[in-house]
């Protein structure tokens, strides 16, 4: 292999290690729990702020229940749950042997 491509075995191993590190970082960055939790927290803050000082017409529409406040609090709690779950159980790193076995099986 090193004769044909002009790269030494050490260079190839180093590049593979760098790609593995990038792959692990990318999988942690795009974990759905982070995206879902972040969006629920942002929207929860917005809806909670809207529900702090409701108008009389919005209370009349919801039959006296401050639905924006309760929905915002629920969204905040759900978002915090997802972010806490991500923090307590992070995505495990991808093992090279696992990826090689999957590619051979396909």
C-alpha positions as CSV (number, residue, x, y, z in Angstrom):
1,X,0.0,0.0,0.0
2,X,2.8,2.4,0.9
3,X,4.5,1.7,-2.5
4,X,1.5,2.7,-4.6
5,X,0.2,5.7,-2.8
6,X,3.4,7.3,-1.5
7,X,2.1,7.4,2.1
8,X,3.7,5.5,4.9
9,X,1.8,3.2,7.2
10,X,2.4,5.6,10.1
11,X,0.7,8.5,8.1
12,X,-2.3,6.3,7.3
13,X,-2.7,5.3,11.0
14,X,-2.4,8.9,12.1
15,X,-5.0,10.1,9.6
16,X,-7.4,7.2,10.6
17,X,-7.0,8.3,14.3
18,X,-7.8,11.9,13.4
19,X,-10.9,10.9,11.4
20,X,-12.1,8.7,14.4
21,X,-11.7,11.7,16.7
22,X,-13.7,13.9,14.3
23,X,-16.4,11.3,13.9
24,X,-16.8,10.9,17.7
25,X,-17.0,14.7,18.1
26,X,-19.6,15.0,15.3
27,X,-21.8,12.3,16.7
28,X,-21.8,14.0,20.1
29,X,-22.4,17.4,18.6
30,X,-25.4,16.2,16.6
31,X,-27.0,14.0,19.3
32,X,-30.8,14.5,19.0
33,X,-31.1,14.9,22.8
34,X,-29.1,18.1,22.6
35,X,-31.1,19.5,19.7
36,X,-34.5,18.6,21.1
37,X,-33.6,19.7,24.7
38,X,-32.2,23.0,23.5
39,X,-35.2,23.8,21.4
40,X,-37.6,22.9,24.2
41,X,-35.7,25.1,26.6
42,X,-35.7,28.1,24.2
43,X,-39.4,27.8,23.3
44,X,-40.2,27.1,26.9
45,X,-38.6,30.3,28.0
46,X,-40.5,32.2,25.3
47,X,-43.9,30.7,26.1
48,X,-43.3,31.1,29.9
49,X,-42.5,34.8,29.4
50,X,-45.7,35.2,27.3
51,X,-47.6,33.5,30.2
52,X,-46.3,35.5,33.0
53,X,-48.5,38.5,32.3
54,X,-51.5,37.2,30.4
55,X,-54.2,39.3,28.9
56,X,-57.8,39.0,29.9
57,X,-58.8,37.8,26.5
58,X,-56.3,35.0,26.5
59,X,-57.6,33.9,29.9
60,X,-61.1,34.0,28.7
61,X,-60.3,31.8,25.7
62,X,-58.7,29.2,28.0
63,X,-61.5,29.3,30.5
64,X,-59.4,31.0,33.3
65,X,-56.3,28.7,32.9
66,X,-53.1,30.4,32.1
67,X,-52.2,27.9,29.5
68,X,-49.1,29.7,28.2
69,X,-47.5,29.7,31.7
70,X,-48.2,26.0,32.3
71,X,-47.2,24.9,28.8
72,X,-44.0,27.0,29.0
73,X,-43.1,25.4,32.4
74,X,-43.7,21.9,31.0
75,X,-41.6,22.7,28.0
76,X,-38.8,24.0,30.2
77,X,-38.9,20.8,32.3
78,X,-38.9,18.6,29.3
79,X,-35.9,20.4,27.8
80,X,-34.0,20.3,31.1
81,X,-34.8,16.6,31.2
82,X,-33.3,16.0,27.8
83,X,-30.2,18.0,28.5
84,X,-29.7,16.3,31.9
85,X,-30.1,12.9,30.2
86,X,-27.4,13.9,27.7
87,X,-25.1,15.0,30.5
88,X,-25.7,11.9,32.7
89,X,-25.5,9.4,29.8
90,X,-23.3,10.8,27.0
91,X,-23.0,9.2,23.7
92,X,-20.4,6.4,23.9
93,X,-17.5,6.7,21.5
94,X,-17.6,4.7,18.3
95,X,-15.2,1.8,18.4
96,X,-13.2,1.1,15.2
97,X,-13.8,-2.6,15.5
98,X,-17.5,-2.1,15.6
99,X,-17.5,0.0,12.4
100,X,-15.3,-2.5,10.6
101,X,-17.6,-5.4,11.5
102,X,-20.6,-3.5,10.3
103,X,-18.9,-2.7,7.0
104,X,-17.9,-6.3,6.5
105,X,-21.4,-7.5,7.2
106,X,-23.0,-5.2,4.7
